[in-house]
Amino acid sequence: MTKRRHVLVFPAGTEVGNEVLLALQNAKEVRLFGAGQAVSNHAQFSYPEYHQVPSVYQDGWLEILAHLCRTLAIDYVIPGHDDTVVALARHAASIPATVISSPLDACETTRSKSSTYRRLEGIVRVPAIFATPEEVRTYPVLVKPDRGQGSWGVQTADCREALDRACAAIALPIICEYLPGEEYTIDCLSDREKGLLFAGARLRRRTRNGISVNTITTELPGISRTAAAIASALKLRGAWFFQLKRAADGELALLEVAPRIAGSMAAHRVMGVNFPLLSIYEAERLSLSILVNPGVVELDRGLNNRYRHQIAFDHVYVDLDDTLILNERINPILIQFLYKCLNQKKTLTLLTRHRGNLAETLAKHRIGALFDRIVHLRHDEPKSRYITDKSSILVDDSFAERFEVTKVCGIPTLDCSMVEVLVSEADSN
């Protein structure tokens, strides 16, 4: 029997937490838990279990996190934010679970851009740094927080006045060479003994709030050598990434290194590199093999809907034509919902006035065995006649059918566009 590791993501309500969820939610080796503050966030809707733990900026967070780990028998904690990476690494000895992290020195070094640049100068090109505004002779320059992440707080200054304003507005600012070219993220996986196992580049084509929302995998000559040198210098292990941007002279210069999961690592995950799971295996010192499918993957990210609702039911009645079969094809979101209901041991009944040979139609679409009962109604029979349990719902494209059933049976009815609320409900895992 496969050992199930209890994995806690903290904080889970981040883009990092969302990628870990997508990577591990269907892994047979993992039972997944989320934790974070008692504030509105997406993890409360998407994670199978969500537990309240203060942020690492609040008093008492460590004791509460440790107690939760003991209560849930947590095996591994995956950090979901840059400051949490450092905090968990610093207090790893006090946490009764393994923190999936690089060594503390690497976590602290990479949390500061200036420290990262000093450590890696000569290993990879780093942007020129100006100690004071007086050193700047050519504009524009970039001003950013030394402890920021992504493009948070970054400002471009094209004159001395703008530079002074930017430095005054940013805590612990650093003034950097302006890099005008394209930007890349290199997703990496390292073993503490074998070194770099994977380095895959992707072009950041569109970003929002510092997050790459459109990215495409690409080849960058020599990138594995650069990644291996960075990993060796910082003793990185498990999943990590670094970002490069092309300078005015055409060379790639370092923006940052982060010893954690990246939200858009999904682009390489779907090619075969499950970074969170492989990081757990690396922590267990298992022998790792990576099989990557060839080709190019473009990832575009948007908002997803999750719902809480008050629709309770044990039985599902569903129409066939223009509902389950739409334009001669199976309706994918509805079939997903029906299989979810099967997993939850709910009863499925097909109510249809199909004019053709019903058996042939069901066989053609391979769905006959899906239902506990199939009712082939006459043209003039109301569907309400066959709905006998109040703990039921009807899914039907026809407003007239839904109206009749609601009036007679008093149960919730849904058309195809409404099924999303049941497929994407918060406790669907």
N, C-alpha and C positions, 0 to 999 in steps of 0.2 A: 504494500500500500504506500502511495506517495506521501511523504512527510509534508504537512502543510505548515508553512512558516507564518506566524502572526506578525504582520507588518503594519507599523503605525507611521502615517505621514503627518508631519507637524512643521509648520501650519499647512493644513490641507487645502485651504481656500485660496490658493495662488495658481498661477499658470503652471508652475512646477508641479503642484499637487494634482492638477487636472491631467497632466501628461502621465504622472505615475499611476493615476487611476486607470487611464486608458490602457497603459502598458500591462497592468497587473490584475485588472478586474476579472479576466477570464483565464488567468494562470492557475492551473490545478495545484501548483505548489504553494499557493499563497492564500491566506485569509486577510483581507485588507480592512484597516481601520483608519479613520481620519480624526484629527484633533486640531483645535484652534480656539480662538476667542469666541465669546458669546456675542458675536455681532453677525449681521446678515452677510453671508458669503455662500458661494455656489457649492462648496463641499457639503453643506448641510442638506442639500437636495440630491447630490450625486453619489456620495459615499454610502456604502452599506450601513456603516455605523459612524456617527460623529460624536466626539466627546469634547467637552469644554475644558480648555487649558489656557491660562493666560499667556500672552506673548512674552518673549524673552526680555522685553523692556520692562516688565512688571514684576513686582516683588512676589516671591513664592512660586514662580512658574516651575522651578526645578523640582521642588518637593511634590507638586501636584502631578507633574509629568511622570516622575518616578513611581508614584503611587498608582497611576493609571497603567503604567507598564507592568507592574506586579499584578494588578487586578485582571488585566486582559492577557496575561502570560505572553507579553510581546517579545518576539525574538529580535526584531530589527526596527530601528527608527530611521526614516528617511527625511532629511530636512527639506523644507519647501521654500526657503527664503535665504538670501545671502547672509544676513546677520544671524539667522538660526544655525547656519552651517558652522559659524565660528563658535556660537554659544554651546552647541551640542558637542563640538570637538573639545572645547575647554572643560566641559563637565562630564565627559564620557564615563569616567570612573564612578560617577554618582548615579548613573542611569542603568537600571537592571535590564539592559538590552544592548545589543550591538548597534552602535551608530554607524550608518553607512556613510563614510566620510574618508577623505584623505587625511594625512597627519595634521596635527594642530598647526605646525609651522607653515604648511602650505595654505591652510585655510586663512590664517592671519595675514600672511604675505599677500595673497591674492585679493583680500578684502580692501587693500590699499593699492590704488593704481600706481602711485609713485614708488611704493615698495616693490611692486611687481616689475616696473620698468627697471629699477636699479638691479634687481636680482637677475633679470633676463637680458640685460644689455650685453651685447656680444654674442648672444645665442640666437636672438631674433631681432630684426630691426624694431626699435621702439621710437615713438615720436619724440621730437625735441621738446624739452621742458624748459620753460622760462621761470626763473626763481622769483622775479618781480616784474611788474609792468614796464619798468624802465629798460629791461633787457630786450623788449620786443622792438624790432626794427621794421618788420614787414607784416602787413595785415592781409587777410583776416587771420585770427588765431581762435583756438577753441578753449573755452573755460568750462571746467566740469568739477563736480565734487570728487574729492580723493576717495571717498567711500561710497560712491553712487553705484547704481547698477543700470545696465541698458543705457538709454539716452536720458534717464531721469536727471533733470537739473542742468543739462548741457546747454550752453549758449555759445553762439558765434559772435565774436566782436570784430568789427571792421574798422575801428578807430580807437584812439586812446580813451575817449570819453565812454564809449560803449564797453571797453575793457574794464574801466574803473567801476562802472555800474554793475557789471557781471560779477566782479570779484567781491563787491560789497553785498550782493544778493545771495551768494553761494557760501555755505559753510565749508571751511577747509578747501578752498578752491585750488586747482592746479591749472596753469596756463600751458597749453600744448600747441605744438605744430598743427596747423589745419591740414586735414587729409581729404582731398576733394573727390576721390575716386570711389569705385564700387566697394561694397562691404561684404565680408564673408564670415560665416560661423563654421568652425571645424569641430564636429562632434567626435569625441574620443572615448576610448575605453582602454584602461591600463591594468596590468597585473603587477602586483608589487614585486614579483620576482622575475617574470618573463618580460616586463616592460610593456611597450605599446602594443596593443592587439588590434586596434582599429582607429583609423582617422579618416573621416569623410567630410568633405567640404560641401557647403551649400551657400548659394548667393542669396543675400537678404535683399529682396526686390521691393518689398513694401513693409514698412514698420508702423506700429501704432503704440504710443506710450512706451517706446523702447522695445516692444515685442515684435518679432518678425511674424507678420501675418500672411506674407506670401514669400515663399522660399523655394528654391529649386536646387537639387543636388547637382554637383558639377565636379570636374577634375581640376585640381590645382597641382601643377608639377612641383615635386619636392616637398609636398605638404606633410607626408609621413615622417620625413627626416626632421622637419621643424617640430612636429608634434612630439616625436620621441625625445628630442633634445629638451623641450620644455618639461615633459613628464619626468625626465631624469633629474633635471635641475631642482624641481620642486617636490620630487618623490610622490607624484600623484598616483592615485589608484582608484579603480572603479570608474564610474562615468564622470567625465569632465568635458569642458569645451573652452575654446579660445576664439577671439574675434580679431580679424585683420581688416585693414582698410588701405586702399591704394593711395599712395602719396602722389604729389605733383610730378615726381620724377618717374612714376610708373611702378615703383617697388611697393611691396606690401609691408605695412607697419602694424605693430600690435596695438589693439585697443584695450583688451582685458583678458584675463584668465579666470575661470570660475570652476571650482571643484564640486560641481553639483549637476543635476539633471537640468536640461534646458527645455522650455515649453515646446519648442519646434523640433526637438529631436525625433518627433514622430516621423519626419521625412525619411530618416534612416531606420527608424524602428520598423516601418512597414516594408523595408527592404530586407530585414532579417536581424537587426541589432536591437534587442530588447534591453536597453541600458539599465533600467532599474533591476530587472531580474538577474542580469549578468553581474551587476554590482553586488547583489546578495551572494551569488555563487562565488565571486571573487573573495568576498569576506569569509566564506566557508573554505577557501583555499581549494576549490574544485578545479579540475583541469578544464579550461574553457576552449570551446571551438566556436567559430563564428562562420556562418554560411550566409552570404549576402547575395541576393538576387541581382542580376545585371540590369542595366538600364538607368533611366533618369526618372526621378519622382519630383513632381511639383506639389507643394502643400499650400493651400490657401485656407486661412482660418477665419471663422465668423462666430457670431453669438449662437449658442445653443439654448433651447428652451427646456426647462425642468418645471414640474408642477407639483403642488399639493392640492388635493381635492377631497370631496366628501361623498364620492360615488362608491357605494359598497354593493357588491354583487357576488353571487355564486354561480349564476347561469348566464350564458351569453347566447342571444339569438341574433343571427346575422342573415342578411339578404345576400343573394347571389349576383344577379345581373346588375351591372353598373355600380356594384358595391364591392364584393369580393373579386369579381371578374370585371375589369374596367378596360374598355377598348380592346377586348379580346386578350387581355393579359391579367395575370394575378396582381392584385393591389398589394405592393410589398409592405407598406406600413400596417395594413390590416392583417396580413398573414403573420407578420411579426407579433402583433398583438394576440392573435389566436394561439400561437405557439407559446407565448408567455402564459396565457391562461391555462394551457395544458400542463405546463410546469407547476402551476399553482393549484392543480387538481380541480379546476372549474369545469362545468358541463357546457358543451358546445352543441347548439342546435341550428341547423340550416333551415330557414323558412324561405321558400321560393315559389314563384309562379312561372318558372322557366318554361318557355314555349317549345323548346326543342326536346331532344332525347336527353333527359337529365343524367342518366347513367353514363352516356357517352361524353357529355360535357365534363362531368366530374373526373372521368377517367383521362380525358384529354389533358386536363390541367393537374392531374395527379393529386386531387384533394378529397376524394371520396372517403378515405379512411380517417379523415381529420375529425369527423363529427360523431357525437354520441347518438344523435338522432337527425334524420333528414325528413322534412315534411314538404311534400310537393302539393301546394295548395291549388284548388280550383280558382278560376279567375275572380269569382265573386266572394270567396271566403276571406273574412278578416283575419289578420295575423294575430290579433288579440285572443282569438279562440284557443290558440295553442300555447299561450304564455300563461302558465298556471302558478308560477312561484313569484312572490313579490320581490325576492332577492335576485332580480334579473335586470339585464339591460338589452336593448335592441340597437343594432347597427344597421342602418338602412339609408339609401340615398334619397328615398322618396319622402318629402315633407308630409304628404297626405298619410302615408303609412305610419310615420312617426307620430303624427298628431292623433291618429285613431288609437294607437297603442297607449300613448300617454294618457289620453282621456279615459280609456276603459281600464287599463291596468295600473296606471299611476306609477310607472317605472321610468327611470331615465332612458332617453333615446339619443342617439348620436348619428350624425352623418360622417362621411369619410374624413372630412377636415377636422373633426372633433376628436378622433381616435388618438391623436397625438397626446392628449392629456393623460391617457391611460398607458400608452407606451412609455412616456417619459416622466412618469410620476416619480416623486422623490425617493420612495422606498422600493423601487423596482428591482433592486439587487438582492 
